[in-house]
């Protein structure tokens, strides 16, 4: 999701509020997914296998929960020459973390 900078600059709370809303939606989806009355007979097995491989929170939201992935992204962006220097996760998300 992209938030226009002019909107964010006027209402800095909006980025964190949207993140929190996505987290709540994700949590509700995870519960509803298992309670849906008409599902594939293989859904439970697929979910169990996915959770065994990726953990129970395989749709995680939030900076801290995704910290390792963001660190890998930062390192690879530098190694591939996309950015000229290694940029930390805090630098990429400084404005969001400050809001």
C-alpha positions as CSV (number, residue, x, y, z in Angstrom):
1,X,0.0,0.0,0.0
2,X,1.3,3.4,-0.8
3,X,0.3,6.6,1.1
4,X,0.8,9.9,-0.6
5,X,3.4,12.0,1.2
6,X,1.2,15.1,1.3
7,X,-1.5,13.1,3.1
8,X,0.9,11.6,5.5
9,X,2.6,15.0,6.3
10,X,-0.8,16.5,7.2
11,X,-2.0,13.5,9.2
12,X,1.0,11.5,10.4
13,X,-1.2,9.3,12.6
14,X,-2.7,7.7,9.4
15,X,0.2,5.4,8.6
16,X,0.2,3.8,12.1
17,X,-3.7,3.6,12.1
18,X,-3.7,1.8,8.7
19,X,-1.1,-0.6,9.9
20,X,-3.1,-1.4,13.0
21,X,-6.2,-1.8,10.9
22,X,-4.4,-4.3,8.6
23,X,-3.2,-6.2,11.7
24,X,-6.8,-6.5,13.0
25,X,-8.1,-7.6,9.6
26,X,-5.3,-10.2,9.3
27,X,-6.2,-11.6,12.7
28,X,-9.9,-11.8,11.9
29,X,-9.1,-13.5,8.5
30,X,-7.0,-16.1,10.2
31,X,-9.9,-17.0,12.5
32,X,-12.5,-16.9,9.8
33,X,-10.4,-19.0,7.5
34,X,-10.6,-22.0,9.8
35,X,-14.3,-21.5,10.6
36,X,-15.6,-21.0,7.1
37,X,-18.4,-23.5,6.6
38,X,-17.4,-24.5,3.1
39,X,-13.8,-25.1,2.6
40,X,-11.5,-27.5,0.7
41,X,-11.1,-30.8,2.4
42,X,-7.3,-30.1,2.1
43,X,-7.4,-26.7,3.7
44,X,-6.7,-27.9,7.2
45,X,-3.7,-30.0,6.0
46,X,-2.4,-27.1,3.9
47,X,-2.7,-24.7,6.9
48,X,-0.9,-27.2,9.2
49,X,1.9,-27.7,6.7
50,X,2.3,-23.9,6.1
51,X,2.4,-23.2,9.8
52,X,5.0,-26.0,10.3
53,X,7.2,-24.4,7.7
54,X,6.5,-20.7,8.3
55,X,5.1,-20.5,11.9
56,X,1.6,-19.8,13.1
57,X,1.8,-16.1,12.1
58,X,2.7,-16.5,8.5
59,X,0.9,-13.3,7.5
60,X,2.7,-11.2,10.0
61,X,2.3,-7.4,10.0
62,X,4.4,-4.8,11.7
63,X,8.0,-3.6,11.7
64,X,9.3,-5.8,14.6
65,X,7.6,-9.0,13.4
66,X,9.2,-8.4,9.9
67,X,12.5,-7.1,11.1
68,X,14.6,-10.0,9.9
69,X,13.0,-9.9,6.4
70,X,13.6,-6.1,6.2
71,X,17.2,-6.5,7.3
72,X,17.7,-9.1,4.4
73,X,16.0,-6.6,2.0
74,X,18.4,-3.8,3.1
75,X,21.5,-6.0,2.8
76,X,20.4,-7.4,-0.7
77,X,19.6,-3.9,-2.0
78,X,23.1,-2.8,-1.1
79,X,24.8,-6.0,-2.4
80,X,22.9,-5.7,-5.8
81,X,23.9,-2.1,-6.1
82,X,20.4,-0.8,-5.9
83,X,21.5,1.6,-3.2
84,X,25.0,3.0,-2.8
85,X,25.4,2.2,0.9
86,X,23.9,-0.2,3.4
87,X,20.7,1.5,4.7
88,X,19.3,0.2,8.0
89,X,15.7,-0.9,8.5
90,X,15.3,2.1,10.9
91,X,16.5,4.5,8.1
92,X,14.0,3.0,5.6
93,X,11.2,3.3,8.1
94,X,12.4,6.3,10.1
95,X,9.4,8.5,9.4
96,X,6.9,5.7,10.1
97,X,8.6,4.8,13.3
98,X,8.6,8.4,14.4
99,X,4.9,8.8,13.8
